[in-house]
Amino acid sequence: MLRDEQLSILRDISQSVAFADDRQGKIGQLIADGYVMKDGDLFELTAKGVTAVEEHAAALGASDAEAASTSFDRLI
C-alpha cells in the first residue's frame, strides 16, 4: 500500500511537475517497487505507477461523490 506522500510523488511525475531534491531520495524506493522508471534525467511512471495513480483518483472520486450525496440528503 502506498503512502500519501508516495502517491503525491507519482501524481507529480505523471503531470511532469518538477519537485524538490529532498523528494528525489524517495523516488528510489518507488523505482525499486516498480512504480517509476528513470529515462535520462526524467522520471516516468510504469504501468504499475499509472494504475496506482488512477486507482487512487477513482477512490477519491468515489468518496467525494459519497460526501456530496450525504450533503445533498441533509438538504432534503
MARMARVEX-381730 format. One record per residue: residue in one letter; x, y, z of N, C-alpha, C, O in turn. Coordinates in nm, 3 decimals, padded with zeros to 5 digits. Layout:
BEGIN
resn | n.px | n.py | n.pz | ca.px | ca.py | ca.pz | c.px | c.py | c.pz | o.px | o.py | o.pz
A | X | Y | Z | X | Y | Z | X | Y | Z | X | Y | Z
...
This chain:
BEGIN
resn | n.px | n.py | n.pz | ca.px | ca.py | ca.pz | c.px | c.py | c.pz | o.px | o.py | o.pz
M | 00.085 | -00.118 | 00.000 | 00.000 | 00.000 | 00.000 | 00.089 | 00.124 | 00.000 | 00.182 | 00.135 | 00.080
L | 00.060 | 00.214 | -00.089 | 00.138 | 00.337 | -00.100 | 00.090 | 00.440 | 00.001 | -00.030 | 00.452 | 00.029
R | 00.185 | 00.515 | 00.054 | 00.151 | 00.624 | 00.146 | 00.112 | 00.746 | 00.064 | 00.141 | 00.754 | -00.056
D | 00.046 | 00.841 | 00.128 | 00.001 | 00.963 | 00.060 | 00.117 | 01.037 | -00.005 | 00.104 | 01.088 | -00.116
E | 00.230 | 01.042 | 00.064 | 00.347 | 01.113 | 00.009 | 00.396 | 01.045 | -00.119 | 00.435 | 01.112 | -00.215
Q | 00.395 | 00.911 | -00.121 | 00.437 | 00.839 | -00.240 | 00.339 | 00.863 | -00.355 | 00.381 | 00.883 | -00.469
L | 00.209 | 00.862 | -00.325 | 00.109 | 00.890 | -00.429 | 00.124 | 01.032 | -00.481 | 00.104 | 01.056 | -00.600
S | 00.159 | 01.124 | -00.394 | 00.181 | 01.262 | -00.436 | 00.297 | 01.270 | -00.535 | 00.289 | 01.341 | -00.635
I | 00.403 | 01.197 | -00.507 | 00.518 | 01.193 | -00.598 | 00.477 | 01.133 | -00.732 | 00.514 | 01.185 | -00.838
L | 00.402 | 01.024 | -00.729 | 00.357 | 00.961 | -00.854 | 00.271 | 01.057 | -00.936 | 00.287 | 01.065 | -01.058
R | 00.181 | 01.129 | -00.869 | 00.097 | 01.226 | -00.942 | 00.182 | 01.336 | -01.003 | 00.159 | 01.377 | -01.117
D | 00.281 | 01.384 | -00.928 | 00.368 | 01.489 | -00.981 | 00.444 | 01.440 | -01.104 | 00.457 | 01.512 | -01.203
I | 00.494 | 01.317 | -01.098 | 00.566 | 01.261 | -01.212 | 00.471 | 01.246 | -01.331 | 00.509 | 01.277 | -01.444
S | 00.349 | 01.201 | -01.307 | 00.255 | 01.181 | -01.417 | 00.216 | 01.313 | -01.482 | 00.179 | 01.316 | -01.600
Q | 00.225 | 01.423 | -01.407 | 00.190 | 01.554 | -01.461 | 00.315 | 01.634 | -01.500 | 00.306 | 01.753 | -01.529
S | 00.430 | 01.567 | -01.500 | 00.558 | 01.630 | -01.534 | 00.588 | 01.752 | -01.449 | 00.641 | 01.852 | -01.497
V | 00.555 | 01.743 | -01.322 | 00.582 | 01.851 | -01.227 | 00.721 | 01.828 | -01.167 | 00.752 | 01.718 | -01.122
A | 00.802 | 01.932 | -01.167 | 00.933 | 01.923 | -01.104 | 00.914 | 01.925 | -00.953 | 00.822 | 01.990 | -00.903
F | 00.999 | 01.856 | -00.881 | 00.987 | 01.854 | -00.736 | 01.122 | 01.874 | -00.671 | 01.226 | 01.857 | -00.735
A | 01.120 | 01.910 | -00.546 | 01.240 | 01.945 | -00.471 | 01.334 | 01.825 | -00.458 | 01.291 | 01.709 | -00.462
D | 01.461 | 01.854 | -00.442 | 01.563 | 01.750 | -00.430 | 01.537 | 01.656 | -00.313 | 01.573 | 01.538 | -00.320
D | 01.477 | 01.706 | -00.207 | 01.454 | 01.620 | -00.090 | 01.358 | 01.506 | -00.121 | 01.361 | 01.403 | -00.054
R | 01.273 | 01.523 | -00.221 | 01.179 | 01.417 | -00.258 | 01.243 | 01.316 | -00.351 | 01.193 | 01.204 | -00.363
Q | 01.352 | 01.353 | -00.418 | 01.415 | 01.261 | -00.513 | 01.468 | 01.136 | -00.445 | 01.472 | 01.029 | -00.505
G | 01.510 | 01.148 | -00.320 | 01.557 | 01.031 | -00.247 | 01.447 | 00.928 | -00.228 | 01.475 | 00.808 | -00.221
K | 01.325 | 00.973 | -00.220 | 01.212 | 00.882 | -00.200 | 01.173 | 00.811 | -00.329 | 01.102 | 00.710 | -00.327
I | 01.220 | 00.863 | -00.441 | 01.187 | 00.801 | -00.570 | 01.258 | 00.667 | -00.585 | 01.209 | 00.577 | -00.652
G | 01.375 | 00.656 | -00.522 | 01.449 | 00.530 | -00.531 | 01.366 | 00.410 | -00.489 | 01.372 | 00.305 | -00.552
Q | 01.288 | 00.426 | -00.384 | 01.203 | 00.316 | -00.338 | 01.091 | 00.289 | -00.438 | 01.054 | 00.174 | -00.462
L | 01.035 | 00.396 | -00.497 | 00.930 | 00.379 | -00.596 | 00.984 | 00.310 | -00.721 | 00.913 | 00.231 | -00.785
I | 01.110 | 00.339 | -00.756 | 01.174 | 00.269 | -00.869 | 01.192 | 00.122 | -00.833 | 01.160 | 00.034 | -00.914
A | 01.243 | 00.095 | -00.713 | 01.264 | -00.043 | -00.668 | 01.134 | -00.123 | -00.664 | 01.133 | -00.243 | -00.690
D | 01.025 | -00.054 | -00.629 | 00.894 | -00.122 | -00.621 | 00.825 | -00.133 | -00.757 | 00.719 | -00.195 | -00.767
G | 00.886 | -00.074 | -00.861 | 00.831 | -00.089 | -00.996 | 00.727 | 00.014 | -01.037 | 00.657 | -00.006 | -01.136
Y | 00.715 | 00.125 | -00.963 | 00.617 | 00.227 | -00.995 | 00.673 | 00.334 | -01.089 | 00.598 | 00.398 | -01.163
V | 00.805 | 00.352 | -01.087 | 00.870 | 00.460 | -01.162 | 00.993 | 00.404 | -01.231 | 01.058 | 00.312 | -01.182
M | 01.023 | 00.461 | -01.349 | 01.149 | 00.429 | -01.415 | 01.218 | 00.560 | -01.452 | 01.153 | 00.663 | -01.471
K | 01.348 | 00.555 | -01.462 | 01.425 | 00.674 | -01.496 | 01.460 | 00.667 | -01.644 | 01.508 | 00.565 | -01.693
D | 01.436 | 00.777 | -01.714 | 01.468 | 00.787 | -01.855 | 01.557 | 00.909 | -01.873 | 01.508 | 01.021 | -01.888
G | 01.688 | 00.888 | -01.870 | 01.781 | 01.000 | -01.874 | 01.771 | 01.078 | -01.744 | 01.792 | 01.023 | -01.635
D | 01.740 | 01.207 | -01.755 | 01.722 | 01.291 | -01.636 | 01.578 | 01.295 | -01.589 | 01.548 | 01.357 | -01.487
L | 01.489 | 01.231 | -01.661 | 01.346 | 01.236 | -01.631 | 01.300 | 01.107 | -01.565 | 01.360 | 01.001 | -01.581
F | 01.192 | 01.119 | -01.491 | 01.127 | 01.003 | -01.432 | 00.995 | 00.983 | -01.503 | 00.925 | 01.080 | -01.535
E | 00.959 | 00.857 | -01.526 | 00.832 | 00.824 | -01.588 | 00.764 | 00.716 | -01.506 | 00.829 | 00.633 | -01.443
L | 00.632 | 00.718 | -01.509 | 00.557 | 00.613 | -01.441 | 00.558 | 00.488 | -01.526 | 00.550 | 00.494 | -01.648
T | 00.567 | 00.375 | -01.460 | 00.548 | 00.247 | -01.527 | 00.398 | 00.221 | -01.533 | 00.319 | 00.299 | -01.480
A | 00.359 | 00.113 | -01.596 | 00.217 | 00.076 | -01.599 | 00.164 | 00.059 | -01.457 | 00.050 | 00.097 | -01.428
K | 00.246 | 00.004 | -01.369 | 00.206 | -00.014 | -01.229 | 00.184 | 00.121 | -01.161 | 00.091 | 00.138 | -01.082
G | 00.270 | 00.218 | -01.192 | 00.255 | 00.353 | -01.136 | 00.130 | 00.422 | -01.187 | 00.060 | 00.487 | -01.110
V | 00.103 | 00.409 | -01.316 | -00.017 | 00.469 | -01.374 | -00.141 | 00.409 | -01.309 | -00.234 | 00.482 | -01.275
T | -00.142 | 00.279 | -01.292 | -00.256 | 00.212 | -01.229 | -00.277 | 00.261 | -01.087 | -00.390 | 00.284 | -01.045
A | -00.169 | 00.277 | -01.012 | -00.179 | 00.324 | -00.873 | -00.240 | 00.464 | -00.868 | -00.325 | 00.491 | -00.784
V | -00.196 | 00.553 | -00.957 | -00.250 | 00.689 | -00.960 | -00.397 | 00.688 | -00.999 | -00.479 | 00.757 | -00.938
E | -00.432 | 00.609 | -01.100 | -00.572 | 00.602 | -01.144 | -00.662 | 00.543 | -01.037 | -00.773 | 00.593 | -01.015
E | -00.617 | 00.439 | -00.970 | -00.698 | 00.378 | -00.864 | -00.718 | 00.475 | -00.747 | -00.826 | 00.482 | -00.689
H | -00.614 | 00.549 | -00.714 | -00.626 | 00.646 | -00.605 | -00.724 | 00.757 | -00.644 | -00.805 | 00.799 | -00.562
A | -00.716 | 00.803 | -00.768 | -00.808 | 00.907 | -00.815 | -00.952 | 00.856 | -00.814 | -01.044 | 00.929 | -00.778
A | -00.971 | 00.732 | -00.854 | -01.106 | 00.673 | -00.854 | -01.159 | 00.661 | -00.712 | -01.276 | 00.686 | -00.687
A | -01.072 | 00.622 | -00.620 | -01.114 | 00.610 | -00.479 | -01.151 | 00.746 | -00.423 | -01.248 | 00.759 | -00.349
L | -01.074 | 00.849 | -00.459 | -01.107 | 00.984 | -00.414 | -01.238 | 01.031 | -00.475 | -01.320 | 01.094 | -00.408
G | -01.258 | 01.000 | -00.602 | -01.382 | 01.038 | -00.668 | -01.503 | 00.972 | -00.604 | -01.608 | 01.034 | -00.590
A | -01.489 | 00.846 | -00.565 | -01.599 | 00.774 | -00.501 | -01.629 | 00.835 | -00.365 | -01.746 | 00.850 | -00.328
S | -01.526 | 00.870 | -00.289 | -01.551 | 00.928 | -00.157 | -01.608 | 01.069 | -00.170 | -01.689 | 01.110 | -00.088
D | -01.566 | 01.144 | -00.273 | -01.622 | 01.278 | -00.297 | -01.769 | 01.268 | -00.335 | -01.851 | 01.347 | -00.289
A | -01.803 | 01.171 | -00.419 | -01.943 | 01.153 | -00.460 | -02.027 | 01.112 | -00.340 | -02.141 | 01.156 | -00.325
E | -01.972 | 01.028 | -00.255 | -02.042 | 00.984 | -00.135 | -02.067 | 01.103 | -00.042 | -02.177 | 01.117 | 00.012
A | -01.967 | 01.186 | -00.024 | -01.980 | 01.303 | 00.062 | -02.082 | 01.401 | 00.005 | -02.160 | 01.460 | 00.079
A | -02.082 | 01.417 | -00.127 | -02.177 | 01.507 | -00.191 | -02.320 | 01.456 | -00.175 | -02.412 | 01.535 | -00.149
S | -02.340 | 01.325 | -00.189 | -02.475 | 01.273 | -00.174 | -02.521 | 01.283 | -00.031 | -02.640 | 01.306 | -00.006
T | -02.432 | 01.266 | 00.064 | -02.466 | 01.280 | 00.205 | -02.505 | 01.425 | 00.234 | -02.603 | 01.449 | 00.306
S | -02.432 | 01.520 | 00.181 | -02.463 | 01.662 | 00.199 | -02.597 | 01.695 | 00.136 | -02.677 | 01.769 | 00.193
F | -02.623 | 01.639 | 00.018 | -02.748 | 01.663 | -00.051 | -02.865 | 01.606 | 00.030 | -02.970 | 01.670 | 00.041
D | -02.847 | 01.486 | 00.087 | -02.952 | 01.425 | 00.167 | -02.988 | 01.510 | 00.288 | -03.103 | 01.512 | 00.330
R | -02.892 | 01.579 | 00.342 | -02.918 | 01.665 | 00.458 | -03.003 | 01.786 | 00.420 | -03.077 | 01.839 | 00.503
L | -02.993 | 01.827 | 00.294 | -03.071 | 01.942 | 00.249 | -03.219 | 01.909 | 00.230 | -03.305 | 01.996 | 00.237
I | -03.247 | 01.783 | 00.207 | -03.386 | 01.742 | 00.178 | -03.466 | 01.728 | 00.305 | -03.584 | 01.694 | 00.300
